[in-house]
Amino acid sequence: MKRILFLTAVLLVAATALAQIPQIPGNGHAMLKIHVTGRYLLLPVQESVNNAAVQVISGGEQLQSFNVRLAADKVDYYVPLDIARFGKEELLLDIMFRGERTSRNDLEGYECWKGIRQSDSFDTGNRERFRPVYHHTPVYGWMNDPNGMFYKDGLYHLYYQWNPYGSQWENMTWGHSVSRDLIHWEAMPTAIEPDALGTIFSGSAVVDNANTAGYGRGAVMAFYTSAGRNQTQSSAFSTDDGKTFTKLPDNPVIVGDIPDFRDPKVFWNEDAGIWNLILAAGQEMRIYSSRNLKEWKYESSFGEGYGCHQGVWECPDLMKLDVRGTGVQKWLLICNTSGLPAGGSGTQYFIGDFDGHRFTTDQKETLWMDYGKDHYATVTFDNGPDGRKVALAWMSNWQYAGVVPTMQFRSANSVPRDLDIFEYGGGLFCGSTPSKELLAMRGSKVKQPTEACEIIVDIKDATSIVLSNPKGEKVIIEYNPKDRKLFVDRNLSGDTSFHKDFPARTVAPVHGVIKQLRIFVDRCSVEVFDSEGKTVITNLVFPSEPYSLLKVKGGKATIYAYGNS
């Protein structure tokens, strides 16, 4: 199965070396003149060194600025700088290095000067054994929060926090991918880039079907955080179905009064006949309203005295959902934060009522959407087909996201999940059911697990499931109906040495009796669902070879191979 449409793939050795050598005006400062002969300047990266601040200059004008870990001793990988787009024959790279090794003699010997190349293409062929088969990943570079997701004319659009110049968090930009089935993703050109207001942090996008903003019916409006001297909210519109965006001249459109002020989520409120916007402000959510997607009125705040407050609140979402089997609807407020029971970052939620102005809830306990270590920044697609609320999450954890054992790319998204609400024991809970598109991905039945597969386990009683490989690396899944708990243990899952918080035994509460588990296995992840969507545990794993052995006690397993496995 082809997971993503890669950009042009060629060998780096076909690139042409630069004839120029750097000029070094002073310690930590280098200047490199470029005579443009190719589309890309291929920059050599070494992840263990400090960032260098790069300005691209022509005729005294700054065309672009970004940070990149230019190689000092060795080259871990390359990243492309598109220099043809500037339309200049000559460019100057003005580079400031940080750290101790920035004397004139040291800089002259840096490996990056030998490695910089020009090329008309950039090799994006997969060089990572842990790159998933059926989970979305960036073609290269760092990715975290999913952003601006919407559905239109048969296409799902996924934007994401992206660093085009390395596989560590930096240079936040909106990358862009599209899919017709939520499984096969095509990489698109960069959507929204940093500007004078700052880098481009998380946000959302909506399809303006009624032309309330005046850019045409079906125009796409994006809302994002400009992360400059302070965090403010900006907007941009697209009239070509989200391929390109034009930033509003009046940006920023919302200015706050605290440092952590970000991640606007916009949605059409059918009940109130207005647009609502919810964003994270410190440890609360602030709600706004608008009739034209341009002018925003503050309505209320929510958060004090509710839920987990171990870290700043981030990446909100707010939606009305059906309560299973009741004919009743309730509102779900998603809040991503630190304090997950398993440790680190996770997705908590609140269920209550919303009138377009104020969200209220009687919920007393803290509830989490996923009890694994690797499910964060969860948000849903706008304008979903058939009114569905389909969610994706960033499949990692801020405790160790920057040191997981990949380099060409870092991080993937979870499998898609349809959200609803269910009742249990007098309380209301968020249901997360694997999206129906995952059923179409099933291949042939196989006797043993493959590197990309779905394992269905029909539960008889207390159940133990051991997923392992010949090296003795294993993931242990246990369920006991008497304890009403589901456990997933990855302590011996493979490489856990890169961070002290990675080894873990994660525990989820069970709401009712589990009759069947659906286990989604990919090259670097195991996602365990109660098939009714009432309990979920998502964990990364990094085995030295794929899990190919399965032992089940207390249940019967059926295995479907996915992709080319």
Secondary structure by P-SEA (a helix, b strand, c coil): cccccccbbbbcccbbbbcbbbbbccccbbbbbbccccccbbbbbbccccbbbbbbbccccccccccccccccccccccccccccccccbbbbbbbbbcccccaaaaaacccccccccccccccccccccccccccccccccccccccccccccbbbbbccccccccccccbbbbbbbbccccbbbbbccccccccccccccccccccccccccccccbbbbbbbbcccbbbbbbbbbccccccccccccccccccccccccbbbbbbcccccbbbbbbbcccbbbbbbbccccbbbbcccccccccccccccccccccccccccccbbbbbbbbbbcccccccbbbbbccccccccbbbbcccbbbbccccccccbbbbbccccccccccccccccccccccccccccccccccbbbbbccccccbbbbbbccccccccccccccccccccbbbbbbcccbbbbbbbcccccbbbbbbbccccbbbbbcccccccccccccccbbbbbbcccccbbbbbbcccbbbbbcccccbbbbbbbbccccccbbbbccbbbbbbbcccc
